[in-house]
Amino acid sequence: MTKLIKTMAFSVAALFLSSNVAYAAHCGEKVTRLIIHRDGNVYFSTDKTCVENGWCKLDFEDPKQADRGYSMLLSATIADKKVTFTWPAISNCDEINAQHASPEYFDIRP
């Protein structure tokens, strides 16, 4: 009986979680352009989801975070490394982001 209750509780929890999961795309991309604008934002384009005419941006409230983000993207560009972006507004890497989309986070793998 206890095993049945645990199984049912797990099933209900799994169903609840799966219905509330936000799907985000995790895309390995090459940064093709990178700028710091006078408005204080870092804008960039990539080879997949942020094409030349649809600049994406790093949307950080803290200027230090924007500086770190710029440095990371510049380092990846110079080293010819892909950056893995997590995009909350798209569900796969074949989609194009809306202009000025901001990644939830990104990482560079050695």
Buried (B, 14 or more C-beta within 10 A) or exposed (E): EEEEEEEEEEEEEEEEEEEEEEEBBBBBBBBBEBEBEEEEBBBBBBBBBBBEEBBBBBBBEEEEEBBBBBEBBBEBBEEEBBBBBEBBBBEEBEBEBEEEBBBEEBEEEE
